[in-house]
Amino acid sequence: MRRFKKGIYTLIILYIMIAASLYFFQEKLIFRPTTLPQDFTFSFSNPFEELFLKTKDGAVINAIHFKTENPKGVILYFHGNAGNLSRWGKITEFFVEKNYDVFVMDYRTYGKSTGKLSEQALYKDAQMCYDYILKNYLESEIVIYGRSLGTGMATYLASNNNNNPKQLILETPFYSLADVAKGRFSLFPTRKLLKYDFPSYKYIQDVICPISIFHGTDDGVIPYASGIKLFNSMEQKDKVFFTIENGEHNNLIEFNTYRLQIQKILQ
């Protein structure tokens, strides 16, 4: 009996320790930034301007603005979790080649960007970037694009600017970050532990512009079911979901379905 009780106590202590770790170290679990020296020089195939935007709370957001001749519009791109602009800049050149200007920023603590992380701070930074590009583009020319982690910010931004950006495109989105965490840590009260929720299901209800979602069936990071759940929660009529059969989290661009549909959407 004593061994049994000792085992139970040990399990309880382990449970509490893991729960505490999920709470206090969640930023290290959620965000995977890679920093860059401030004097790092970017190199891309297309012309670009490097920007440093200062926030009201003293943070500095590093961004890359690709510019083309006679662009069809501009894509405000919110990138995925790992890496920084040295990687994501090259990825977004895919859209530059489709004759779009592209604006992509690094989140706080990523690349050369600085500042304290919080969900609200990320939303404010996203809005700041939106306001910046509004100085040079009509709102009807702006495509908001979110990938993975960036879909949370992209969805919020589209809901918060209902003067109608051109459209919202989401690649491998989630219903909410809490929904994904619940699937991974089902034994723990993740909704109470998480400081970051990114409730896309809530914000997407207020999006007026057309919405396109891409998700792979073999996504091992954000389950395909989470993207479907988000899509089914939407009451909008102008929405479409593209299933990429056998698509994983980071390789949708390799599939013809993705390439063909992106081409149609951006025409």
Wavefront OBJ file of the C-alpha trace (Angstrom):
o trace
v 0.000 0.000 0.000
v 2.845 2.375 0.860
v 4.460 1.760 -2.512
v 1.139 2.420 -4.197
v 0.669 5.702 -2.320
v 4.252 6.703 -3.062
v 3.682 6.007 -6.734
v 0.520 8.129 -6.730
v 2.318 11.004 -5.002
v 5.155 10.766 -7.523
v 2.703 10.925 -10.426
v 0.953 13.937 -8.887
v 4.249 15.752 -8.407
v 5.293 14.984 -11.987
v 1.922 16.196 -13.256
v 2.266 19.461 -11.346
v 5.843 19.930 -12.551
v 4.892 19.374 -16.192
v 1.877 21.697 -15.870
v 4.082 24.369 -14.287
v 6.607 23.980 -17.103
v 3.837 24.382 -19.692
v 2.795 27.610 -18.007
v 6.139 29.235 -17.231
v 8.063 28.096 -20.310
v 5.282 28.188 -22.871
v 6.918 30.935 -24.939
v 9.893 28.651 -25.544
v 7.493 25.865 -26.526
v 5.347 28.038 -28.814
v 7.901 30.329 -30.453
v 11.047 29.139 -32.233
v 12.903 32.335 -33.134
v 16.330 32.496 -34.724
v 18.107 35.788 -34.124
v 20.312 37.683 -36.571
v 23.127 40.191 -35.964
v 21.923 43.743 -36.489
v 24.533 44.188 -39.217
v 23.437 41.064 -41.113
v 23.052 41.751 -44.842
v 20.097 40.150 -46.615
v 20.488 38.788 -50.124
v 17.498 38.007 -52.344
v 16.834 37.510 -56.046
v 14.398 40.437 -56.287
v 14.762 44.139 -55.416
v 13.814 44.922 -51.819
v 13.922 47.544 -49.124
v 14.827 46.692 -45.538
v 12.798 48.531 -42.896
v 12.978 49.053 -39.150
v 9.609 50.108 -37.721
v 9.463 51.407 -34.162
v 6.490 50.518 -31.969
v 4.893 52.619 -29.245
v 6.344 50.365 -26.518
v 9.903 50.763 -27.801
v 10.251 47.563 -29.824
v 11.787 47.559 -33.295
v 10.243 45.430 -36.044
v 12.492 44.440 -38.926
v 10.755 43.949 -42.273
v 11.486 43.322 -45.933
v 9.490 45.078 -48.661
v 9.831 43.540 -52.107
v 8.830 45.840 -54.947
v 8.042 45.013 -58.568
v 7.209 47.103 -61.598
v 3.470 47.638 -62.086
v 2.423 45.251 -59.289
v -1.039 43.680 -59.205
v -1.167 44.554 -55.518
v 0.726 43.851 -52.311
v 0.817 40.748 -50.115
v 1.228 41.363 -46.399
v 2.765 38.050 -45.355
v 2.834 36.676 -41.803
v 5.328 33.853 -41.687
v 5.493 30.579 -39.804
v 7.234 29.789 -36.576
v 10.858 28.838 -37.117
v 13.595 30.938 -38.681
v 13.734 34.604 -39.638
v 13.607 36.870 -42.676
v 16.748 35.378 -44.213
v 14.629 32.253 -44.788
v 11.125 33.680 -45.127
v 12.200 36.399 -47.515
v 13.297 33.747 -49.997
v 10.047 31.836 -49.496
v 7.922 34.907 -50.195
v 9.776 35.612 -53.436
v 7.416 32.986 -54.866
v 4.740 35.699 -54.735
v 7.017 38.431 -56.080
v 7.429 36.292 -59.181
v 3.650 36.496 -59.612
v 4.034 40.257 -59.983
v 3.031 41.230 -56.453
v 4.847 43.463 -54.039
v 5.416 41.609 -50.778
v 5.814 42.951 -47.241
v 7.013 40.451 -44.622
v 8.098 41.224 -41.074
v 9.962 39.323 -38.386
v 8.079 38.972 -35.109
v 9.538 40.231 -31.860
v 12.684 38.253 -30.862
v 12.987 36.868 -34.439
v 15.857 37.945 -36.679
v 16.706 41.589 -35.977
v 13.334 42.413 -34.381
v 13.274 43.314 -30.707
v 10.688 43.700 -27.960
v 8.786 41.699 -25.403
v 6.472 38.995 -26.743
v 2.761 38.915 -26.002
v -0.307 38.068 -28.054
v -1.587 41.628 -27.963
v 1.834 43.026 -28.908
v 1.933 40.755 -31.966
v -1.522 41.966 -33.009
v -0.452 45.606 -32.609
v 2.724 45.003 -34.616
v 0.645 43.431 -37.390
v -1.658 46.461 -37.448
v 1.337 48.802 -37.527
v 2.633 47.035 -40.634
v -0.816 47.213 -42.223
v -1.015 50.932 -41.531
v 2.451 51.371 -43.033
v 1.585 49.755 -46.361
v -1.695 51.692 -46.496
v 0.454 54.755 -47.096
v 1.446 53.377 -50.494
v -1.414 51.074 -51.539
v -5.177 51.138 -51.705
v -6.796 48.832 -49.172
v -8.443 46.975 -52.048
v -4.933 46.065 -53.288
v -3.857 44.366 -50.037
v -3.824 40.581 -49.742
v -3.332 39.371 -46.167
v -1.511 36.038 -46.114
v -0.855 33.942 -43.019
v 1.142 30.752 -42.741
v 1.010 28.443 -39.697
v 1.644 30.639 -36.617
v 1.131 33.684 -38.823
v -2.471 32.696 -39.581
v -3.418 33.852 -36.080
v -2.151 37.377 -36.758
v -3.443 37.427 -40.333
v -6.961 36.448 -39.249
v -7.029 39.036 -36.490
v -5.813 41.718 -38.884
v -8.429 40.899 -41.540
v -11.154 41.070 -38.901
v -9.856 44.373 -37.558
v -9.795 46.159 -40.938
v -13.212 45.765 -42.441
v -12.838 48.545 -44.973
v -12.132 45.476 -47.041
v -8.655 44.281 -47.905
v -8.669 42.335 -51.168
v -8.635 38.879 -49.552
v -7.359 36.663 -46.760
v -5.280 33.558 -47.551
v -4.460 31.072 -44.804
v -1.931 28.268 -45.212
v -2.051 25.485 -42.583
v -4.199 27.463 -40.111
v -5.524 26.414 -36.712
v -8.928 26.752 -35.061
v -7.086 28.257 -32.112
v -3.694 27.721 -30.528
v -5.458 26.334 -27.479
v -7.189 23.794 -29.712
v -3.838 22.544 -31.036
v -2.337 22.471 -27.538
v -5.298 20.500 -26.233
v -4.628 17.820 -28.836
v -0.991 17.536 -27.793
v -1.409 17.863 -24.029
v -4.842 16.351 -23.518
v -4.188 15.478 -19.859
v -3.622 19.111 -18.893
v -6.003 22.110 -18.602
v -4.314 23.874 -21.503
v -6.932 26.620 -21.823
v -6.179 27.749 -18.276
v -2.418 27.375 -18.646
v -1.973 29.148 -21.979
v -1.179 32.858 -22.115
v -1.507 32.673 -25.899
v -4.802 31.652 -27.459
v -4.879 33.118 -30.985
v -8.622 32.360 -31.315
v -8.848 32.438 -35.099
v -12.323 30.873 -34.965
v -13.503 33.987 -33.145
v -11.869 36.651 -35.306
v -12.632 34.994 -38.621
v -16.358 35.535 -38.098
v -15.796 39.273 -38.619
v -13.788 38.940 -41.827
v -15.694 40.395 -44.788
v -13.250 39.813 -47.644
v -12.965 36.476 -49.523
v -11.169 33.724 -47.575
v -9.051 30.908 -49.019
v -7.581 28.129 -46.882
v -4.914 25.570 -47.812
v -4.159 22.561 -45.623
v -2.374 19.249 -46.131
v -3.871 15.975 -44.970
v -0.545 14.794 -43.509
v 0.252 17.924 -41.517
v 2.086 16.793 -38.388
v 2.343 20.253 -36.801
v -1.151 21.724 -37.126
v -3.626 18.898 -37.716
v -5.692 18.979 -40.891
v -8.741 18.572 -38.624
v -7.992 21.925 -36.958
v -8.064 23.701 -40.328
v -11.315 21.966 -41.254
v -12.786 22.914 -37.880
v -11.897 26.560 -38.516
v -13.438 26.473 -41.987
v -16.658 24.853 -40.741
v -17.010 27.495 -38.025
v -17.253 30.259 -40.633
v -20.643 31.574 -41.657
v -19.284 33.525 -44.638
v -20.340 32.439 -48.103
v -17.234 33.710 -49.896
v -14.877 31.044 -48.605
v -13.059 28.059 -50.069
v -10.981 25.234 -48.598
v -8.281 23.504 -50.640
v -7.275 20.060 -49.422
v -3.740 19.089 -50.381
v -3.701 15.298 -50.379
v -0.543 13.961 -48.693
v 0.567 17.524 -48.051
v 2.629 18.097 -44.911
v 3.209 21.259 -42.932
v 6.077 22.774 -44.888
v 5.752 21.421 -48.415
v 2.427 22.592 -49.861
v 4.261 24.668 -52.443
v 5.487 21.426 -54.003
v 1.935 20.381 -54.959
v 0.242 21.358 -58.212
v -3.068 21.943 -56.420
v -1.516 24.674 -54.305
v 0.364 26.299 -57.180
v -2.601 26.283 -59.563
v -5.088 27.623 -57.030
v -2.724 30.338 -55.792
v -2.247 31.387 -59.385
v -6.024 31.672 -59.859
v -6.557 33.519 -56.604
v -3.877 36.101 -57.362
v -4.855 36.749 -60.990
l 1 2 3 4 5 6 7 8 9 10 11 12 13 14 15 16 17 18 19 20 21 22 23 24 25 26 27 28 29 30 31 32 33 34 35 36 37 38 39 40 41 42 43 44 45 46 47 48 49 50 51 52 53 54 55 56 57 58 59 60 61 62 63 64 65 66 67 68 69 70 71 72 73 74 75 76 77 78 79 80 81 82 83 84 85 86 87 88 89 90 91 92 93 94 95 96 97 98 99 100 101 102 103 104 105 106 107 108 109 110 111 112 113 114 115 116 117 118 119 120 121 122 123 124 125 126 127 128 129 130 131 132 133 134 135 136 137 138 139 140 141 142 143 144 145 146 147 148 149 150 151 152 153 154 155 156 157 158 159 160 161 162 163 164 165 166 167 168 169 170 171 172 173 174 175 176 177 178 179 180 181 182 183 184 185 186 187 188 189 190 191 192 193 194 195 196 197 198 199 200 201 202 203 204 205 206 207 208 209 210 211 212 213 214 215 216 217 218 219 220 221 222 223 224 225 226 227 228 229 230 231 232 233 234 235 236 237 238 239 240 241 242 243 244 245 246 247 248 249 250 251 252 253 254 255 256 257 258 259 260 261 262 263 264 265 266 267
